[in-house]
Amino acid sequence: MDAVRVARLARAGRADELVARAVLGPRELRWALARPASPVRLAAGIALKEAAIKCAGGRRPGFAWHDIRIDPVRTGRCDCGDRAETLIRGLFAGRPTPATVRAPGVPTCCPAGRGASAAWGCGEGLVVAVVLTRDPAPSEDIDTEGSAAC
């Protein structure tokens, strides 16, 4: 799980697009900056990638943001996806947005093997993302920015 304050990106002004280009791949960038450009989608992309890092047990040697791929649409239903959406629904009023995340060290969850199930939601200026998988990576002594692996 990860959270990003939208105002933090909005205060950055033009820097939000620079952050987006450093963290998001071309397809993810098109989604985040689609007209109208959305600091909420940018925050969701960053939060989803940070949550995937936590599922992988932290940043591995040779880490690159573009090695983590998010698909802002999740096709098909699975237990992990349902649980991710339930967690987000418990935090925010409104419907959670499902997603799929593929990242080194993060096992797939869905039967289709497309990646780990994820969901995100926002409220009161905060975006929270959850990435769930059936078999979490073993926790290692890797930089997890003070948070436990999922």
Protein Blocks (a to p, Z undefined) as FASTA:
>chain_A
ZZddfklmmmnmmmmmmmmmmmpcfklmmmmmpccddfklmmmmmmmmmmmmmmnopace
hiafklpccdfbdehjdfklmmmmmmmmmmpgcjddddddddehiacfbfnlnaccdddd
deehiacdddddfbdcddddddeehpacZZ
